[in-house]
Amino acid sequence: MRIISGRFRGLALASVGKGDAGAHLRPTTDRVRESLFSMLTGGRFGDPIEGAHVLDLFAGTGALGLEALSRGAAHVTLVDDGRKALSLIRENVTKCRCGDEVTVVSRDATRLPPLGLNGTPHNLIFLDPPYGKTMGEKALAAALAGGWLAPDALIVWEENTEITLPDGIELLDARRYGDTVISICEVAG
């Protein structure tokens, strides 16, 4: 698994191998990540990456958030509560030498606290929950309720089943890549 483009282009990221303790992690494949970022940078959604504050829920290895940072995002917040995932995230942030541009939150993405007055709402959100467990819906609702999402934030939701959008979220596009469906949504502003 590598960073595809930008300032970290070609950097190999730490990931899980077969039989690893974190083998339940399901990193987005390079092919799907490349297609996803081509869709985001194709102009249809403006320029959602340059200068963005990115929130990566169920970050896993951190690959989606770090890819966005490599391509010009201003800051990335990586949220996960798995011990192996947090270890991989920290290793990948160190590999990218981008610790000043990343916040790692060790927390269940479905139970986000209020962002707080000093927090900056995020305008690009990656949501890659465990498939088929409706955790994406819960995490998105928690992020909305906690003020983590900026008005008009773009949400990239990876799932293998049909998603149920919370009130205030609009579906803009959906594409299937094998078992994976990428839905692009927006916070109704």
HULINKA-V411458 format. One record per pair of residues at least 24 apart in sequence whose ideal C-beta (glycine too) atoms are under 10 Angstrom apart, sorted by sequence separation. I is the first residue (numbers start at 1). J is the second residue. D is the distance in whole Angstrom. If there is no record, write none. Layout:
i & j & d
I & J & D
I & J & D
This chain:
i & j & d
49 & 73 & 6
50 & 74 & 8
51 & 75 & 9
52 & 76 & 9
53 & 77 & 8
54 & 78 & 9
55 & 79 & 7
56 & 80 & 8
58 & 82 & 9
60 & 84 & 9
61 & 85 & 7
62 & 86 & 10
65 & 89 & 9
69 & 93 & 9
78 & 102 & 6
79 & 103 & 9
80 & 104 & 8
81 & 105 & 9
82 & 106 & 9
110 & 134 & 9
125 & 149 & 6
135 & 159 & 10
140 & 164 & 10
142 & 166 & 10
144 & 168 & 6
157 & 181 & 8
158 & 182 & 6
159 & 183 & 7
47 & 72 & 9
48 & 73 & 9
49 & 74 & 10
60 & 85 & 5
63 & 88 & 9
75 & 100 & 9
76 & 101 & 7
77 & 102 & 8
78 & 103 & 7
79 & 104 & 8
80 & 105 & 8
81 & 106 & 6
110 & 135 & 6
121 & 146 & 10
124 & 149 & 10
125 & 150 & 9
134 & 159 & 10
136 & 161 & 10
140 & 165 & 8
141 & 166 & 5
144 & 169 & 8
157 & 182 & 7
158 & 183 & 8
1 & 27 & 6
4 & 30 & 7
59 & 85 & 7
61 & 87 & 10
62 & 88 & 7
63 & 89 & 9
66 & 92 & 6
70 & 96 & 7
75 & 101 & 6
76 & 102 & 5
77 & 103 & 5
78 & 104 & 5
79 & 105 & 4
80 & 106 & 7
81 & 107 & 6
82 & 108 & 10
109 & 135 & 7
110 & 136 & 9
112 & 138 & 10
121 & 147 & 6
122 & 148 & 6
123 & 149 & 8
124 & 150 & 9
133 & 159 & 10
137 & 163 & 7
140 & 166 & 6
141 & 167 & 9
156 & 182 & 6
157 & 183 & 4
1 & 28 & 9
3 & 30 & 9
4 & 31 & 10
37 & 64 & 9
40 & 67 & 10
58 & 85 & 8
59 & 86 & 9
61 & 88 & 5
62 & 89 & 4
65 & 92 & 9
66 & 93 & 7
69 & 96 & 7
74 & 101 & 7
75 & 102 & 7
76 & 103 & 7
77 & 104 & 8
78 & 105 & 7
79 & 106 & 8
80 & 107 & 8
81 & 108 & 5
108 & 135 & 9
109 & 136 & 9
110 & 137 & 9
111 & 138 & 8
112 & 139 & 7
119 & 146 & 9
121 & 148 & 6
122 & 149 & 6
123 & 150 & 4
131 & 158 & 9
132 & 159 & 8
134 & 161 & 9
136 & 163 & 6
137 & 164 & 5
141 & 168 & 10
156 & 183 & 8
157 & 184 & 8
1 & 29 & 8
2 & 30 & 6
5 & 33 & 10
36 & 64 & 8
40 & 68 & 9
60 & 88 & 7
61 & 89 & 7
62 & 90 & 9
65 & 93 & 9
70 & 98 & 9
73 & 101 & 8
75 & 103 & 7
76 & 104 & 9
77 & 105 & 6
78 & 106 & 10
79 & 107 & 6
80 & 108 & 9
81 & 109 & 7
110 & 138 & 4
111 & 139 & 9
112 & 140 & 10
114 & 142 & 10
115 & 143 & 9
119 & 147 & 7
120 & 148 & 10
121 & 149 & 6
122 & 150 & 6
123 & 151 & 9
125 & 153 & 6
126 & 154 & 10
127 & 155 & 6
128 & 156 & 8
129 & 157 & 8
131 & 159 & 6
132 & 160 & 6
133 & 161 & 9
136 & 164 & 9
137 & 165 & 8
138 & 166 & 9
140 & 168 & 10
141 & 169 & 9
155 & 183 & 8
156 & 184 & 6
157 & 185 & 6
1 & 30 & 6
4 & 33 & 6
5 & 34 & 8
59 & 88 & 9
60 & 89 & 8
62 & 91 & 9
63 & 92 & 7
66 & 95 & 9
69 & 98 & 6
73 & 102 & 10
79 & 108 & 9
80 & 109 & 7
81 & 110 & 9
109 & 138 & 8
110 & 139 & 5
112 & 141 & 10
113 & 142 & 9
119 & 148 & 8
121 & 150 & 4
123 & 152 & 7
124 & 153 & 7
125 & 154 & 7
126 & 155 & 8
127 & 156 & 7
128 & 157 & 8
129 & 158 & 8
130 & 159 & 10
131 & 160 & 4
132 & 161 & 5
134 & 163 & 9
136 & 165 & 10
137 & 166 & 7
140 & 169 & 7
155 & 184 & 7
156 & 185 & 8
3 & 33 & 9
4 & 34 & 5
33 & 63 & 7
37 & 67 & 6
41 & 71 & 7
59 & 89 & 6
61 & 91 & 9
62 & 92 & 5
66 & 96 & 6
79 & 109 & 5
81 & 111 & 9
108 & 138 & 9
109 & 139 & 4
110 & 140 & 9
112 & 142 & 4
116 & 146 & 9
117 & 147 & 9
120 & 150 & 8
121 & 151 & 8
123 & 153 & 5
124 & 154 & 5
125 & 155 & 5
126 & 156 & 5
127 & 157 & 4
128 & 158 & 4
129 & 159 & 7
130 & 160 & 10
131 & 161 & 7
134 & 164 & 8
136 & 166 & 10
154 & 184 & 7
155 & 185 & 4
2 & 33 & 9
6 & 37 & 9
33 & 64 & 7
36 & 67 & 9
37 & 68 & 8
40 & 71 & 9
41 & 72 & 10
61 & 92 & 6
62 & 93 & 7
108 & 139 & 9
109 & 140 & 9
110 & 141 & 8
111 & 142 & 6
112 & 143 & 6
114 & 145 & 8
115 & 146 & 5
116 & 147 & 8
122 & 153 & 6
123 & 154 & 7
124 & 155 & 8
125 & 156 & 7
126 & 157 & 8
127 & 158 & 7
128 & 159 & 8
154 & 185 & 8
155 & 186 & 7
1 & 33 & 9
4 & 36 & 10
5 & 37 & 7
26 & 58 & 10
28 & 60 & 8
60 & 92 & 10
66 & 98 & 7
69 & 101 & 6
110 & 142 & 6
112 & 144 & 10
114 & 146 & 5
115 & 147 & 4
116 & 148 & 10
121 & 153 & 7
122 & 154 & 10
124 & 156 & 8
125 & 157 & 8
126 & 158 & 8
127 & 159 & 8
137 & 169 & 10
153 & 185 & 9
154 & 186 & 6
155 & 187 & 7
4 & 37 & 7
5 & 38 & 9
25 & 58 & 9
27 & 60 & 6
28 & 61 & 9
30 & 63 & 9
34 & 67 & 9
37 & 70 & 10
56 & 89 & 9
59 & 92 & 10
62 & 95 & 10
69 & 102 & 7
79 & 112 & 7
109 & 142 & 7
110 & 143 & 9
112 & 145 & 8
113 & 146 & 6
114 & 147 & 6
115 & 148 & 5
122 & 155 & 10
153 & 186 & 7
154 & 187 & 8
4 & 38 & 9
25 & 59 & 10
26 & 60 & 7
27 & 61 & 5
29 & 63 & 10
33 & 67 & 6
37 & 71 & 7
62 & 96 & 9
108 & 142 & 9
109 & 143 & 8
112 & 146 & 5
113 & 147 & 10
114 & 148 & 9
115 & 149 & 9
129 & 163 & 10
152 & 186 & 6
153 & 187 & 4
25 & 60 & 5
26 & 61 & 10
27 & 62 & 9
28 & 63 & 6
66 & 101 & 10
107 & 142 & 10
111 & 146 & 9
112 & 147 & 9
113 & 148 & 9
151 & 186 & 10
152 & 187 & 6
5 & 41 & 9
24 & 60 & 10
25 & 61 & 7
27 & 63 & 6
28 & 64 & 6
66 & 102 & 8
112 & 148 & 6
127 & 163 & 9
151 & 187 & 6
152 & 188 & 8
153 & 189 & 9
27 & 64 & 9
30 & 67 & 10
65 & 102 & 7
150 & 187 & 7
151 & 188 & 9
152 & 189 & 4
22 & 60 & 9
77 & 115 & 10
149 & 187 & 5
151 & 189 & 4
22 & 61 & 9
28 & 67 & 9
65 & 104 & 10
150 & 189 & 9
62 & 102 & 8
62 & 104 & 8
77 & 119 & 9
6 & 49 & 9
77 & 120 & 9
144 & 187 & 7
16 & 60 & 9
143 & 187 & 10
15 & 60 & 9
16 & 61 & 8
59 & 104 & 8
75 & 120 & 7
77 & 122 & 7
140 & 185 & 9
15 & 61 & 5
56 & 102 & 10
59 & 105 & 9
74 & 120 & 9
76 & 122 & 9
14 & 61 & 7
54 & 101 & 10
75 & 122 & 9
79 & 126 & 10
136 & 183 & 9
140 & 187 & 10
13 & 61 & 6
14 & 62 & 9
15 & 63 & 8
54 & 102 & 9
55 & 103 & 10
57 & 105 & 9
76 & 124 & 9
77 & 125 & 10
78 & 126 & 9
131 & 179 & 8
13 & 62 & 8
14 & 63 & 10
56 & 105 & 10
73 & 122 & 10
74 & 123 & 10
131 & 180 & 9
13 & 63 & 6
55 & 105 & 9
57 & 107 & 10
58 & 108 & 10
59 & 109 & 8
73 & 123 & 10
76 & 126 & 9
131 & 181 & 10
58 & 109 & 5
73 & 124 & 7
57 & 109 & 4
58 & 110 & 9
128 & 180 & 9
13 & 66 & 7
56 & 109 & 9
57 & 110 & 9
13 & 67 & 9
55 & 109 & 9
128 & 182 & 10
11 & 66 & 9
25 & 80 & 9
57 & 112 & 8
68 & 124 & 6
127 & 183 & 9
25 & 82 & 7
55 & 112 & 9
8 & 66 & 7
9 & 67 & 10
24 & 82 & 8
27 & 85 & 10
68 & 126 & 8
127 & 185 & 9
4 & 63 & 10
8 & 67 & 8
11 & 70 & 8
25 & 84 & 7
65 & 124 & 9
67 & 126 & 9
1 & 61 & 7
3 & 63 & 8
6 & 66 & 10
22 & 82 & 7
24 & 84 & 8
25 & 85 & 6
55 & 115 & 10
64 & 124 & 10
79 & 139 & 8
125 & 185 & 9
2 & 63 & 9
6 & 67 & 7
8 & 69 & 8
9 & 70 & 7
21 & 82 & 10
22 & 83 & 8
23 & 84 & 9
24 & 85 & 9
27 & 88 & 9
65 & 126 & 6
1 & 63 & 6
5 & 67 & 8
6 & 68 & 9
7 & 69 & 8
8 & 70 & 4
9 & 71 & 9
21 & 83 & 8
22 & 84 & 3
64 & 126 & 4
125 & 187 & 9
3 & 66 & 6
4 & 67 & 6
6 & 69 & 8
7 & 70 & 5
8 & 71 & 9
21 & 84 & 5
22 & 85 & 6
25 & 88 & 8
63 & 126 & 9
64 & 127 & 9
3 & 67 & 6
6 & 70 & 3
7 & 71 & 8
20 & 84 & 7
22 & 86 & 10
62 & 126 & 10
64 & 128 & 7
79 & 143 & 9
123 & 187 & 9
2 & 67 & 10
5 & 70 & 7
6 & 71 & 4
7 & 72 & 8
22 & 87 & 8
57 & 122 & 10
63 & 128 & 9
3 & 69 & 9
4 & 70 & 8
5 & 71 & 6
6 & 72 & 7
21 & 87 & 10
22 & 88 & 7
53 & 119 & 9
55 & 121 & 9
56 & 122 & 9
60 & 126 & 10
121 & 187 & 10
3 & 70 & 5
4 & 71 & 9
5 & 72 & 10
6 & 73 & 9
53 & 120 & 5
55 & 122 & 4
59 & 126 & 8
3 & 71 & 9
16 & 84 & 7
20 & 88 & 10
53 & 121 & 7
54 & 122 & 6
55 & 123 & 9
56 & 124 & 9
57 & 125 & 7
58 & 126 & 8
60 & 128 & 7
16 & 85 & 9
53 & 122 & 5
54 & 123 & 8
55 & 124 & 7
56 & 125 & 8
57 & 126 & 7
58 & 127 & 7
59 & 128 & 8
79 & 148 & 9
52 & 122 & 8
53 & 123 & 6
54 & 124 & 5
55 & 125 & 5
56 & 126 & 4
57 & 127 & 5
58 & 128 & 5
60 & 130 & 10
52 & 123 & 5
53 & 124 & 7
54 & 125 & 7
55 & 126 & 7
56 & 127 & 8
57 & 128 & 7
58 & 129 & 5
77 & 148 & 8
16 & 88 & 7
51 & 123 & 9
52 & 124 & 4
53 & 125 & 10
54 & 126 & 7
55 & 127 & 9
56 & 128 & 8
57 & 129 & 7
58 & 130 & 7
14 & 87 & 8
15 & 88 & 7
51 & 124 & 10
52 & 125 & 10
14 & 88 & 5
49 & 123 & 10
13 & 88 & 8
14 & 89 & 9
48 & 123 & 7
49 & 124 & 7
13 & 89 & 10
14 & 90 & 9
15 & 91 & 10
48 & 124 & 5
14 & 91 & 4
15 & 92 & 9
58 & 135 & 7
13 & 91 & 8
14 & 92 & 6
57 & 135 & 9
58 & 136 & 8
13 & 92 & 5
45 & 124 & 10
57 & 136 & 8
12 & 92 & 10
14 & 94 & 9
11 & 92 & 9
14 & 95 & 7
58 & 139 & 7
13 & 95 & 7
57 & 139 & 5
12 & 95 & 8
13 & 96 & 8
57 & 140 & 8
8 & 92 & 10
11 & 95 & 6
40 & 124 & 8
55 & 139 & 10
11 & 96 & 6
57 & 142 & 9
11 & 97 & 10
57 & 143 & 7
8 & 95 & 8
8 & 96 & 5
55 & 143 & 7
68 & 156 & 10
3 & 92 & 9
7 & 96 & 9
8 & 97 & 9
8 & 98 & 8
36 & 126 & 9
1 & 92 & 9
7 & 98 & 9
57 & 148 & 9
3 & 95 & 9
64 & 156 & 8
3 & 96 & 8
55 & 148 & 6
55 & 149 & 8
64 & 158 & 8
53 & 148 & 10
55 & 150 & 10
53 & 150 & 7
28 & 126 & 9
52 & 150 & 10
55 & 153 & 8
57 & 155 & 10
28 & 128 & 6
53 & 153 & 9
55 & 155 & 9
56 & 156 & 10
57 & 157 & 10
58 & 158 & 9
27 & 128 & 9
52 & 153 & 9
26 & 128 & 8
52 & 154 & 9
54 & 156 & 10
26 & 129 & 10
26 & 130 & 8
48 & 152 & 10
25 & 130 & 9
26 & 131 & 7
48 & 153 & 9
49 & 154 & 9
24 & 130 & 8
46 & 152 & 10
48 & 154 & 5
46 & 154 & 9
48 & 156 & 9
45 & 154 & 6
45 & 156 & 10
40 & 154 & 8
40 & 156 & 7
39 & 156 & 9
37 & 156 & 10
36 & 156 & 7
36 & 158 & 8
33 & 158 & 10
32 & 158 & 8
45 & 172 & 7
28 & 156 & 10
44 & 172 & 8
45 & 173 & 9
44 & 173 & 8
28 & 158 & 6
26 & 158 & 9
26 & 160 & 10
39 & 173 & 7
39 & 175 & 7
48 & 184 & 9
48 & 186 & 10
36 & 175 & 9
45 & 184 & 7
35 & 175 & 8
44 & 184 & 9
36 & 177 & 8
45 & 186 & 8
35 & 177 & 6
40 & 182 & 10
32 & 175 & 10
39 & 182 & 7
33 & 177 & 10
36 & 180 & 10
40 & 184 & 8
32 & 177 & 5
35 & 180 & 10
39 & 184 & 7
31 & 177 & 7
32 & 178 & 8
36 & 182 & 6
31 & 178 & 9
35 & 182 & 8
29 & 177 & 8
32 & 180 & 6
36 & 184 & 9
28 & 177 & 9
29 & 178 & 9
33 & 182 & 10
32 & 182 & 7
29 & 180 & 8
28 & 180 & 8
26 & 180 & 9
28 & 182 & 9
